[in-house]
Amino acid sequence: MRHNDDDAKLLRELRGHGVLEPYKMLLKARIIIVHDNLDSMSCEDMIENMTHMIMTNREPIRVYITSPGGHVFSGLAVYDYIRTLVDAGIEVYTIGQGYVASMGGILLQAGSKRIMQKNAWMMIHEVSSLNFGKTSELKDEAKFCERLQRETLFKILAERSAMSMTQIKKRCLRKDWWMNAKEVFELGFCDEII
């Protein structure tokens, strides 16, 4: 379910007034649950929550992900933030459940320990764009999307797996690449199946 801006503001207000006790209990247990599109609001919330957690202590953080993907740059902000925490010695476990697709699959790669639940699936594909306009603008957008996936997304996948960028590009070219948990593990996109 997608929330509009008014819904998101209301949720933040309710959280601040103690109405959402289960939400507070999850944060206290150092658990973040991602069960929707990765958009600017949800990614901002994740970063704020992790910041609060590390200000409290340096115990491990668990991020459970079920996501169809979403906004690349918002997702990359979370990816980079998690990697910064990991580089600082804070354990962040990313756990794929249900499905981790598109940017959700990239976010899974951020963890110090990447875990897939046994019935979860992962999907990666070429960058999608919802732009419209003049032909020249669309060509420029296509070039940018190719650069983004080559210099950033495929690079992340190659660095965090047993595959090369060339192999990843070949598998993702013009189609969605779905993998079950066993395939995700065998290709090095996760460290453990539970």
C-alpha positions, 0 to 999 in steps of 0.5 A: 500500500502506498501512502500519500504525503498526508498519510506519511505526515500523519504516521510521523505525528502518531509515532511522535505521540506514542500511538504506534507502540508496536513500531516503537517496540521494533525500534527498541529491538533494533529492527527495521521492516521495509514492506513497500516501495523504496521512496524518499519518505520511507528511505528518509525514515530508515536513515533516521531510525538507524541514526537513532539506534546508533546514538543509543548503542552499537548493537547489531541492526536488523533490516527486514526487506520485502520490496518491489524496489523503488526510487534508485537515488533514495535507495542508494542513500540507504545503501551508502548509509548502511555501508558507512555503519558497517565500515564503522564496525556496526553490524547491520543484517539485511534479511530478504523475505518474500521478494527483494526486487530491483532496488530492494535487491541492491539494498539487500547487498548493503548488509554486513551479513546478507540473509535470505529466507528460504522461500524468498526471491530476488529480482534484478533488472536494467534501470527503469525510467518513467520519463517522457518528453522529446526524443533527444531528452529520452536519448539523454535519459537512456544514456544516463540510465546506462551509466547509472547501472554500469557505474553504480548498480552493477558495480555494487552487485559485482563487488558483493557477489561471485559474478563479474559486471559483464555476467550481471549485465548479460543476465539483466539485459532486456529482462527481469532476472528472478532467483530463488534463495538457493540461487541467490546464495550460490551466486554470492548475493547473500551469505546465508539462507534461513 
